[in-house]
């Protein structure tokens, strides 16, 4: 079995935000154990910024992007030093690999990343993946390491994605505030996973939260990959996940498999605006698999450029899809509701091409 294991900052650090070496040692010991059982493992690890905060002796995690990027540059090598020692104790070689969103959008970069990861696994290494925080500001602001882990799972055609966090899994409500909240142990592939209400961050030390893990789980499911959200503190959590025992929350693999580009558009990209469509356009998209044309647009929200990712909604606010637009917001406002023959000169005939559109209903 090939599995991707992601562990976040909130699980790797103590209450002061300092890297907890004992946690990394415990995770590395479990990774070594499942490898010894014949499995291949890629580890996606956050924590570079926190390591930088501790290294520079700051009293709190800053919030401005330039400082966060600088701290990640100072902390990444220190984080890898801990992993090298922890894996080395089990005779395992760790290999650092820093990725950015472009590596999953550009076809050549996507294949290059896969070749590198596959070769590292063939050589017996455990790739330790992190987004290149020093230049990828979106990860720092939006916690995309969960999504990066799901994209890596897609890239490698993995069998399992395990998202380790500081909670036992997905609950019916926030267990910190609702005493009656219960753990959801299993979610079928056809459940609307992203409709579950979840907070965007669970601690002040990390940048993700349950919302990004739900997004990553759905990405994995729609890649044909089983996903598990579970506590990093649980004993034998990786072995239990591999064996498909009841551990955390399991998201079953979907028979619908999207391309890496569509996964990024649908779940891992920053939405910069919204396009409201009429019933005829909704039917063309959902029932007939068509592209979105200007004639079906009734309103435009936000200020976005060409090739931005937008949410496509009905008049009542129901989300239909996400897509990459072929024109900017100002041009679309001028073209909204017009038939192709009435469009301004030079205006593209499609707002979103069907190849750049992901249905979310």
N, C-alpha and C positions, 0 to 999 in steps of 0.2 A: 504494500500500500504506500502511496505517496501522500504525505500530509503537510499542510502549511500550518504553523503554529504562530499566532500573534499574541504578544504580551504588551500591555500598555503601561504608560508612566505611572498611573495610580497604583498599579500592582507592583511595580519595580522600586518604588520609593517609600520612605518612611513619612511620618507626619510633617517633618521639616523639609521634605522634598529631596532628601539625600538618597542616592542609589543604595538599596538594601542588597548587599552582596549575597546574603543568605538566600534571598528569593531567587536570584539568578543561579546560584549553585543548585538549588532544588529543581528549578526548571531544566537546567542543563543535564542533571542526573536523570530526569525523566526522559528527556530527548535521547540521551545515550541508551537508555533501557529499551525504548521502542525501536531504535536503530538496530540494537543487538538482536531484536526479534525479527529482523528482516525488512524493516520499513525504511523509506527515504523521508527525510525531514528537512524542511526549510523553515527557519525561524525569522519572523518579522518582529523587530523590537523597536519600541519607542525609547525615550529616556535620554537622548543626547542633550536636550536643553537643560533638563534637571541636573545632569552631570556637569554641565557648564556652569550652572548657578552655584553648585557646591564648590567647584574648582576655583571660582573667582570670589568666593566668600560673600556672595550677595545674601541679604536677609530675606528677600522675597523674589518670586518669579516676575520679571518685567512683563509688560504687555505690548510694548511697541515692537513692530516687526524687525527693524534693523538690529536692535539689541538681541531679540530672540534668535535671529539668524547668526549673529556673532557668537552667542552662547552655544549654539548647536555645533559650530565649528570647533569651539574649545572643548566641548563635552564628548563629541563622537569618538575620538581616539581613546578617551578615558573609559567610555562605555565598552568599547571593543576590548580594551585591556582586561576588564573584568570577565568578559565572555571567553577570551583566550585562555585565561587561567582556569576558569570553571570547566570548560570543555576539555582542556589539556589534562585535567585530573582523571578523565575517563579515556584518555588516549584518542580523543576526537579533535580534528583540526577545524577551527572555525574560519570562515572566509567572508570578509565584509563586502557587501554589494549595496551601493547607494543608487536609488532610482528616482526619477521625476515623472510627472504625469505624461510628458511627451513620449516616454519610453513605451507607453501602452497605446498611444494614439497613432504614432507613426509606424507603419507596417515594418519597415526595415529595423527600426529600433526594437520593436516588439519581438521580432525573430532573433535579433542579436542578443537581447536579454535572455530569451529562452535557451539559445545555444550555450550561453555562459552558465546559466543555472544548471542545465542538464549535465554539462561537462564537470561542474563542481560536484554534483551528486555522484557521477561516475567515478570520480577520483576519491570518493569516500568522505568528502567534506560536509559540514553543515553550513550552508550559506546563511549569514546573518544579514537580513535586509532591513534597510531603513530608508525612508524618503530623504532625499538630499535637502535637509532643512535649511542649509546655508543659502540655497538659491530658490527653493520651492516654498514661497510664503504661504500658499494656500493650505499646505499641510499643517503649518503652525497655527493658522487661524481656524481651520475646520476639522482637524483630526483625521486626515485622510489616510493614516496608516492602517486603519481598519479596511478601507477601500483598497488600498495598495495590496493588502494581504489577499483580498478577494480577487483582485486582478492577477496577482501572482498565481493563485490557485487556478484561474482560467488559463493563464499562459502555459502552465505546466501540466494541464489536464489532470489536476490532483484528484484524489479520491475523497479527501476530507480537509476541511478548514476548521481549526480550533481557535476561537477567540477567547483568550484568557483575560479576565477582568477582576475587579474587586467585589463582585457580587456573584451569587450562585447561579445566575441566569436571568431569564426574562420573567418578570412577575406580572400578575394581573393588575397591580398598582405599585406605586413606590413603597417598598417594604419599610423604608425609613420613616414614613409618615402615616401609612395605613396598616394597622395591625392585622387586618384580615387578608392582606395580600398573600397570594399563593403562587408558587413556582409553576410555570408552564413547562412541562417536560418535553413535549413534542408538538411540532407544527407541521401539518401536511403541506405538500408542495403547492397545492392550489389555494392555500389560505392567503388573504391579502396582507402580507407581512408588514408592509409599511403603514398600514392603517392603525397599528397599535401605538397608543400614545406613549412617548418616551422622552425623557429629558435630554438636552444636548450635552450636558457635562455632569459628571458625577463627583468631581473633585476639583480643587483649585490647582492641582499639580499637573494635570493632563489637559489635553486639548480636544479629546473625543468625548465619548459618552455613549449611552445605550442607543441613542438615535443613529449614530454612525455605525454601530454594530448591527442594528437591524438592517440598515442599508447594505452593509457588507454581506450579511447572511442571505439577503434576497439576491444579491449579485451572484453569490456562490450557488444558490439553489438554481438560478436561471442559467448557470454554467454547467449544470449537471453534477454539482459537487455538494455532498452532505456537509452541513455546517453545525458547529456546536458552540454555544456561548456558555462558559463555565468559570468557576472561581479558580484563580491561580493558586490559591492556598489549599485546595483540596488534594488529598493524597491520591496518587496514581491517576490523576485526571486524564493524562494523555493516553495511558493504557486503556482506561475505561472508554474513552471516546473512540479509540481505534476498534475496540471490541463491540461498539455500539450498545454499551450498557447504558442504563438510565443515569446520566450525568448532565447537570445543567439543563439547557434547553437545546434540543436538536431540531434543526430545520432540514427536512427531507429534500433530496435532490429533485429538481423539476425535469420533465422531459422536454421542456422548451429551452433551447440553448442559443444564447445570443452571441454575436461576435464581440471581441474585445472593444471595438469602437462603440458599438451600441450599449455595451455595459457601462462604458465611461459616460456616454451621453445621458443614459437613463438614471444612473445612480451615483456616479463619482464626480460629476462636474458641478461647478458653481452656477446656479440658476440666476440669470441676470435680468429677467423680465418675464412677462406673461402675454400670451396672445389668446384673446377670447374669440371663440368660433360659434357659428350657428349650427342648428341641428343637421342641416344638409352636409356641412363639412365634417361633423362628428361621424355621421353615417359613412361618408366616403373614407374616412381614416380607419374606423373600427371595423366596418363590415366589408369594405371593398379593397382595403390595403392601398389606398391612393395616397398621393402626396397632398400637402396642404396648399391650396391656391388662395390668392388674395381675395377672390370673390366670397370665400367663406369666413373671412375675418370681420368681426364686428367691433373690436376694440383692441387697443395695444396699451400695455402698462409697462412702465420703466423706460430707461434710456440705454439701449444696447447697440452694439456694432454688428456688422456682418460676421457670421460664424460664431455668434454667441449662443449659449444654451438657454432656451426659454421653456417655460411651462405652458402647455396648451390646455385651455379650460373651456367649459361651457358657460353660458350666461349665468347659471346658478352657482358657479364656483367649483363644480365637479372637475377633478383633474382627469384629463383624457390621455395625455402623453407628454413627453419631453422631446425636444428636437433642436437641431442646429439650424439657425435661420440663414437664409441666403441674401438678406438685405438688412439694413439697419432700421431702428425704430422709427425714425422720421420718415424714411421712404415708405415703410409699411403703413404708416398712418395715412399717407397720401393715396396709397393704392387699396386700402381696406374697402371691401365690398364691391370692387370693380371687376367686371369680366375681363378676360384676357385681352379681348379686342379693344378695351377702353383704357388699358394701362398706360401710364406715362412712358414716353420713349426711353428706352434703356432699362426699364424696370424688368427684373427677372419674373418669369411666369410662375415660379413656384416659391412659396414662402419657406417651406421645409420639404426637402425631398424625402420620399419614403425610406430611402436607404439611411437617412440621418434622423429617423424618427423612431421612438420607442413607446409603444402603447403601455400604459400603466393600469388600465382598468382590469 
